[in-house]
Amino acid sequence: MSASKDKKLRKEQIAAGLDKKSIAEAEAKKQRRKSTITYSVVAAVIVVLFAFVFIYNSAWPSRHITAVTIDDTDYTVAQMNYYYSSSYISFYNNYYYYVLLGYFFDTDTSLADQEYSEGYSWRDYFMDSAIDTMTEVQLLCNEAEAAGYTMDEDYQAEYEEALESIQTSWESNGYSSLAQYINMVYGKGVTYELVEQELYRTYLASSYAQSLYDGFEYTTDELDEYYTENADTYDVIDYAYYYISTSSDDEEDEDAIDPEAVVEAIDGTDLETFETYMSENYEAEVTSLSYAGSSLSSTYSEWLLDADRTEGDATVIESDSATYIVMFLGRNDNSYYMADFRHILIEAEDTDEDGEYSDEEIAAAEEEAQSLYEEWLAGDATENSFAELANEYSADTGSNTVGGLYEDVYQNEMVDVINDWLFEDGRQAGDTTVVTYSGSSYTGAHIVYYVGASDLTYAQYQADSAMRSADYSAWLEEAESAVTVTTRHIGMCGKNH
């Protein structure tokens, strides 16, 4: 999507009634591949490339004065600063696009002076978020200790990688020392030793929470029943629309478009007819989208989700600031089985370093991939041998340590050429091919091996994730109800955000 189209879509979303938090939630959903238990502190190890924390209370009081007591455990101002800053960094990393636009708050103004809601500042929001995280981490660590639980190997590895990232980030980001970096990012009184301690506790808590989350079990009948009851939330709606702003400050003159006349001409037809009609009569471009029901704009969601809606239906829908010409294109109930596959990426080399790939550069990647593919075919041509080649040759860092494996892949999750091949009718376990992709990333040749269909449909997968999240949340809520939290010197924490 171009920058101008992206800007136009944001404008249309706002006009359609999507508020700040709805847009943020939709953006976050696009980032999530599957439901796991995560914490803001874990996410906060991603480096924010500017210093935003300037807390001028001296280090000694920060390390000795109690800010919060959770049950019988005291947390210092320094610990509170760490969790507060981590909460902020996590939010920034998740919603950086909207933060940079100033859609939530002004980064140059104290958060204490900016309202999140009436009588409640953004500083209050991040403070409460930090305390919630501290409470959850302590509870889970206590439960893990009581159960004799040991951190999962994958979480242990991630913890060690996070520490290494922190240890090596200070110099590349222009700081004179690790201590200065820690101080500027997390606040006065925070030391590397404190970060190491709290980060470990957070990964232990996250690992134990994941074990609880994974422990719930459901039958396929239970999953199907849950999905059916919540189909309007999860079904994917394909639709197209044309947006006409009715705001007084709109610079575009679209008075010549008669929405009712357009609907009369296109109702009961198809997307191509809609696009052609708008182009030939108004030189206008139609927007086509696919969204899960929960992500649809409230302006037209009720109409699109009507059980009687049929392909090609068109209507005019008005909001306070806009008029929409909407066409229903279809509804996907996610009843297909997901895919497991392996792949080897031979990345095209940008020899000119101009940010674009020439036909010759892509052809070179194709030639290398074809040679490697033929080498595999000439051998025993098994899944195991394919996995070995993936670990040795694939440029895809997301899979080149696990034999190029991706599991539980849903439609349109992967780049189009791989997606179309994976979900082509008649696909069989053991099928292989070489496809070429050219885009902003993953440009090159992909050797693909189809492992087989997953055990669950995508509908069942979503139901499973939702039910696990609900059951885990219920467990956590009950456990936290017995926890006592007492705030003490909160005013000393994060005061200049």
C-alpha positions in Angstrom: 0.0 0.0 0.0 1.4 3.4 -0.9 1.8 6.2 1.6 -1.0 8.2 0.2 -3.4 5.2 0.2 -2.3 4.3 3.7 -3.1 7.9 4.8 -6.4 7.8 3.1 -7.3 4.4 4.7 -6.5 5.8 8.2 -8.7 8.8 7.5 -11.5 6.5 6.4 -11.1 4.3 9.5 -11.3 7.2 11.8 -14.4 8.5 10.0 -15.9 5.1 10.2 -15.8 5.2 14.0 -12.6 3.3 14.8 -11.2 5.0 17.9 -7.6 5.1 19.0 -7.7 1.9 21.0 -9.6 0.0 18.4 -7.0 0.9 15.7 -4.2 -0.1 18.1 -5.9 -3.4 18.8 -6.3 -4.1 15.1 -2.7 -3.3 14.5 -1.6 -5.6 17.4 -3.7 -8.4 16.0 -1.8 -8.3 12.7 1.5 -8.7 14.7 0.3 -11.8 16.6 1.0 -15.2 14.9 -0.6 -17.3 17.6 -1.8 -17.0 21.2 1.0 -17.2 23.7 1.5 -15.7 27.2 3.7 -12.6 26.9 4.7 -9.7 29.2 5.5 -6.1 28.6 8.9 -6.6 30.2 9.9 -9.3 27.8 8.8 -7.2 24.8 10.8 -4.3 26.2 14.2 -5.8 25.4 13.6 -4.5 21.9 15.7 -1.3 21.8 14.0 2.1 21.5 16.5 4.2 19.6 16.1 7.4 21.6 16.4 8.2 25.3 13.0 9.1 26.9 13.5 8.4 30.6 14.9 11.3 32.6 14.2 10.6 36.3 16.2 13.0 38.5 15.7 11.5 41.9 19.0 10.3 43.2 20.1 6.7 42.7 20.5 5.8 46.4 16.9 6.5 47.5 15.6 4.8 44.3 17.4 1.6 45.4 16.3 1.6 49.0 12.9 3.3 49.3 9.8 1.1 48.9 7.4 2.0 46.1 5.1 -1.0 46.1 4.5 -3.9 48.4 2.9 -7.0 46.8 1.8 -9.4 49.6 4.9 -9.5 51.8 7.4 -8.5 49.1 8.7 -4.9 48.9 9.7 -3.4 45.5 12.0 -0.4 45.4 11.5 2.8 43.4 14.3 1.5 41.1 12.4 -1.7 40.5 9.2 0.3 39.8 11.1 2.5 37.4 12.2 -0.6 35.5 8.7 -2.0 35.2 7.3 1.4 34.4 9.8 2.0 31.6 9.4 -1.5 30.3 5.6 -0.9 30.1 6.2 2.3 28.1 8.8 0.7 25.8 6.5 -2.2 25.1 3.6 0.1 24.2 5.8 2.2 22.0 7.1 -0.9 20.2 3.6 -2.3 19.6 2.1 1.0 18.4 5.1 3.1 17.3 3.4 4.2 14.1 0.5 5.7 16.0 2.8 7.1 18.7 4.9 8.9 16.2 1.8 10.4 14.7 0.9 11.7 18.1 -2.4 9.7 18.0 -2.1 8.6 21.6 0.1 11.2 23.3 2.8 13.7 22.7 6.2 12.2 23.4 7.7 15.7 24.1 5.2 16.4 26.9 5.0 14.9 30.3 2.6 11.9 30.3 1.3 13.1 33.7 -0.1 16.1 31.9 -1.9 14.1 29.2 -5.2 12.4 29.7 -5.8 8.8 28.9 -9.3 9.2 30.0 -11.1 11.7 32.2 -9.2 12.2 35.4 -6.7 9.5 34.5 -3.3 10.4 32.8 -1.1 8.3 30.5 1.4 8.2 33.4 -1.3 6.6 35.5 -1.9 4.1 32.7 1.7 3.0 32.5 2.1 3.0 36.3 -0.9 0.7 36.7 0.3 -1.5 33.8 3.7 -1.8 35.5 2.1 -2.8 38.9 -0.2 -5.3 37.1 2.9 -6.9 35.5 4.8 -6.9 38.7 1.9 -8.6 40.5 1.5 -11.2 37.8 5.2 -12.0 37.6 5.5 -12.4 41.4 2.4 -14.6 41.5 3.6 -16.9 38.7 7.1 -17.1 40.1 5.7 -18.1 43.5 3.5 -20.7 41.8 6.4 -22.0 39.8 8.6 -22.4 42.8 5.9 -24.2 44.8 5.4 -26.6 41.9 9.2 -27.2 41.5 9.0 -25.9 38.0 12.1 -25.3 35.9 12.2 -22.7 33.1 11.6 -24.2 29.6 14.8 -24.5 27.5 13.4 -22.2 24.8 12.6 -19.5 27.4 16.0 -19.9 28.9 17.6 -19.4 25.5 15.5 -16.3 24.9 16.4 -14.9 28.3 20.1 -15.3 27.6 19.7 -13.7 24.1 17.8 -10.8 25.7 20.7 -10.3 28.2 23.2 -10.4 25.4 21.3 -7.9 23.4 21.2 -5.5 26.4 24.9 -6.0 27.0 25.8 -5.1 23.4 23.3 -2.4 22.7 24.8 0.5 24.6 27.7 1.2 22.3 25.8 0.8 19.0 23.3 3.3 20.3 25.8 6.0 21.2 26.1 5.5 25.0 29.4 5.8 26.8 28.8 2.7 29.0 26.3 0.0 29.8 25.5 1.7 33.1 24.6 4.9 31.3 22.5 3.0 28.8 20.6 1.2 31.6 20.1 4.4 33.5 18.8 6.4 30.5 16.5 3.6 29.2 15.1 2.4 32.6 15.6 5.2 35.0 17.6 6.3 38.0 18.6 3.5 40.4 18.2 0.8 37.8 21.4 -1.3 37.4 22.3 -4.1 35.1 22.1 -6.5 38.0 18.5 -5.4 38.7 17.6 -5.8 35.0 19.2 -9.3 35.0 17.2 -10.3 38.1 13.8 -8.9 37.0 14.2 -10.1 33.4 14.9 -13.7 34.7 11.9 -13.6 36.9 9.8 -12.4 34.0 10.9 -15.2 31.7 10.4 -17.7 34.4 6.9 -16.4 34.9 6.2 -16.4 31.2 7.5 -19.9 30.8 5.3 -21.2 33.7 2.3 -19.3 32.4 2.8 -21.0 29.0 2.9 -24.4 30.6 -0.5 -23.6 32.3 -1.9 -22.3 29.0 -0.8 -25.4 27.1 -2.2 -27.7 29.8 -5.9 -27.0 28.9 -7.5 -29.6 26.7 -10.6 -29.4 24.5 -12.4 -31.8 22.2 -13.0 -31.0 18.5 -16.7 -30.9 19.3 -16.1 -28.2 22.0 -14.0 -26.2 19.6 -16.6 -26.4 16.8 -19.3 -25.4 19.2 -17.3 -22.4 20.4 -16.5 -21.2 16.9 -20.1 -21.5 15.7 -21.3 -19.4 18.7 -18.7 -16.7 17.8 -18.7 -16.9 14.1 -19.4 -13.2 13.6 -16.1 -12.5 15.5 -13.9 -14.9 13.5 -15.4 -15.3 10.0 -13.4 -13.4 7.4 -15.5 -10.9 5.5 -14.4 -9.9 2.0 -15.9 -6.6 0.9 -15.2 -3.5 -1.2 -16.2 0.1 -0.6 -15.9 3.6 -1.9 -15.5 6.4 0.7 -17.0 9.8 0.3 -16.1 12.3 3.0 -18.8 14.7 4.1 -16.5 16.7 6.4 -16.7 20.4 5.8 -12.9 20.6 5.7 -12.4 17.9 3.1 -10.4 19.2 0.2 -11.8 16.7 -2.4 -14.9 17.7 -4.4 -16.9 14.5 -4.6 -20.3 16.1 -4.8 -20.7 14.7 -8.3 -21.0 11.1 -7.1 -24.5 9.9 -6.5 -24.2 6.9 -4.1 -27.7 5.7 -4.7 -27.2 5.7 -8.5 -23.9 3.7 -8.0 -25.6 1.1 -5.9 -28.5 0.8 -8.5 -25.8 0.1 -11.2 -23.7 -2.4 -9.2 -26.0 -4.2 -6.8 -26.0 -7.9 -7.5 -22.8 -7.8 -9.7 -19.2 -8.3 -8.6 -16.0 -6.4 -7.7 -14.9 -6.0 -11.3 -18.1 -4.3 -12.2 -17.9 -2.0 -9.1 -14.3 -1.1 -10.0 -15.0 -0.5 -13.6 -18.1 1.6 -13.0 -16.3 3.9 -10.5 -13.3 4.2 -12.8 -15.2 5.0 -16.0 -17.8 7.3 -14.5 -15.8 9.1 -11.8 -12.1 8.1 -12.3 -12.4 6.8 -8.7 -10.6 3.9 -7.1 -12.4 1.3 -5.0 -10.9 -0.2 -1.9 -11.2 -4.0 -1.3 -10.5 -5.5 2.0 -10.7 -8.8 4.0 -11.2 -8.5 7.8 -12.3 -10.8 10.6 -15.7 -9.8 11.9 -14.2 -8.4 15.1 -12.0 -6.0 13.1 -14.7 -4.5 10.9 -15.7 -0.9 11.3 -18.8 -0.5 13.4 -20.2 1.7 10.7 -20.9 -1.2 8.3 -20.2 -4.4 10.3 -23.9 -5.1 11.1 -24.8 -4.9 7.4 -21.8 -7.1 6.3 -22.4 -9.7 9.0 -26.1 -10.1 8.3 -26.7 -13.9 7.8 -28.8 -13.2 4.7 -26.1 -11.3 3.0 -25.2 -12.7 -0.5 -22.2 -12.1 -2.8 -22.6 -8.9 -4.8 -25.0 -7.2 -2.4 -24.4 -3.4 -2.4 -25.7 -0.6 -0.3 -25.1 3.0 0.9 -24.2 3.5 4.6 -23.7 6.9 6.2 -21.9 8.0 9.3 -21.6 11.4 10.8 -18.6 12.3 8.6 -18.8 10.0 5.6 -20.9 8.1 3.1 -19.8 4.6 2.1 -20.8 2.6 -1.0 -20.3 -0.9 0.2 -20.3 -4.3 -1.6 -20.3 -7.7 0.1 -17.9 -10.1 -1.7 -18.0 -13.2 0.5 -17.6 -14.8 3.9 -15.0 -17.3 4.8 -15.8 -19.6 7.8 -12.2 -20.7 8.2 -13.1 -24.3 7.9 -10.0 -25.2 5.9 -7.1 -27.2 7.5 -3.9 -25.2 8.1 -0.6 -26.2 6.6 2.8 -27.4 7.9 5.7 -26.8 5.5 9.5 -26.4 5.3 11.3 -24.0 3.0 14.8 -22.9 2.1 15.2 -19.2 1.1 17.9 -18.3 -1.3 17.9 -14.6 -1.0 18.5 -12.4 -4.0 21.7 -10.3 -3.5 21.3 -6.6 -4.1 24.7 -6.2 -5.8 24.0 -2.6 -6.8 22.9 -1.8 -3.3 20.2 0.5 -4.7 17.4 -1.1 -2.7 15.9 -2.8 -5.7 16.5 -6.2 -7.3 17.3 -6.5 -11.0 16.1 -9.4 -13.1 19.6 -10.7 -13.2 20.0 -10.7 -9.4 16.7 -12.6 -9.0 17.7 -15.0 -11.7 21.0 -15.7 -9.9 19.0 -16.7 -6.8 16.7 -18.9 -8.8 19.7 -20.7 -10.4 21.3 -21.3 -7.0 18.0 -22.6 -5.6 17.4 -24.9 -8.5 20.9 -26.3 -8.1 20.4 -27.0 -4.5 17.0 -28.5 -5.2 18.4 -30.8 -7.8 21.1 -31.8 -5.3 18.4 -32.8 -2.8 16.5 -34.7 -5.4 19.6 -36.6 -6.4 20.1 -37.7 -2.7 17.5 -39.6 -0.6 15.1 -36.7 -1.0 13.5 -37.1 2.4 12.1 -34.5 4.7 15.0 -35.0 7.1 17.6 -34.3 4.4 15.5 -31.2 3.3 15.6 -30.0 6.9 19.4 -30.4 7.0 19.8 -28.3 3.8 17.4 -25.6 5.3 19.6 -25.3 8.4 22.7 -25.0 6.3 21.6 -22.8 3.4 18.4 -21.0 4.1 18.6 -17.2 4.7 15.3 -17.2 6.6 16.3 -16.5 10.2 12.8 -17.3 11.4 13.2 -21.0 10.4 16.8 -21.9 9.5 17.5 -23.4 13.0 14.5 -25.7 12.9 14.9 -27.2 9.5 12.9 -24.5 7.7 9.7 -25.6 9.5 6.6 -23.5 9.8 3.5 -25.1 11.5 -0.2 -24.2 11.7 0.0 -21.7 8.8 -3.3 -20.1 7.8 -4.3 -18.7 4.5 -2.6 -15.4 3.5 -0.1 -15.6 6.3 2.8 -16.2 4.0 3.9 -14.3 0.9 1.5 -14.9 -2.0 3.5 -17.3 -4.1 4.0 -19.7 -1.1 0.4 -19.2 0.1 -1.1 -20.0 -3.3 1.0 -23.2 -3.6 0.4 -24.4 -0.1 -3.4 -24.1 -0.4 -3.8 -25.2 -3.9 -6.4 -28.0 -4.3 -4.9 -31.5 -4.3 -1.7 -30.6 -2.4 -0.2 -33.7 -1.0 2.4 -34.4 1.8 5.9 -34.6 0.3 5.1 -32.2 -2.6 8.0 -29.8 -3.4 8.6 -26.9 -5.7 10.7 -23.8 -6.3 8.9 -20.4 -6.4 10.3 -16.9 -6.9 9.1 -14.0 -4.9 9.9 -10.3 -5.3 8.8 -7.9 -2.6 10.1 -5.7 0.2 11.6 -8.7 2.0 12.1 -12.4 1.3 13.0 -11.5 -2.3 14.6 -14.5 -4.0 13.9 -18.2 -4.6 12.1 -20.4 -2.1 12.4 -24.2 -2.2 9.2 -25.4 -0.5 8.4 -28.8 1.0 4.8 -29.5 2.0 4.8 -31.5 5.2 1.0 -31.9 5.4 -2.2 -30.5 6.7 -2.4 -29.6 10.4 -4.6 -31.5 12.8 -7.0 -28.6 13.3 -8.9 -26.3 10.9 -8.1 -22.6 11.2 -11.6 -22.2 12.8 -10.7 -24.8 15.5 -7.3 -23.3 16.0 -8.8 -19.9 16.7 -11.4 -21.4 19.0 -8.7 -23.3 20.8 -6.6 -20.1 21.3 -9.6 -18.1 22.5 -10.7 -20.8 25.0 -7.2 -21.3 26.3 -6.8 -17.5 26.8 -10.2 -17.3 28.6 -9.4 -20.2 30.8 -6.0 -18.9 31.6 -7.4 -15.5 32.3 -10.0 -16.9 34.7 -7.3 -18.9 36.5 -5.1 -15.8 36.8 -8.0 -13.5 37.9 -8.9 -15.9 40.7 -5.3 -16.3 41.8 -4.7 -12.5 41.8 -7.8 -11.9 43.8 -6.0 -13.1 46.8 -2.9 -10.8 46.3 -2.6 -7.6 48.3 -0.9 -4.6 46.6 0.0 -1.6 48.6 1.5 1.5 46.9 3.8 3.7 48.8 6.2 6.2 47.2 4.8 6.0 43.7 5.3 9.7 43.2 9.1 9.2 42.9 8.7 6.8 40.0 8.8 7.7 36.3 7.8 11.2 37.2 9.1 12.9 34.0 7.4 10.7 31.4 
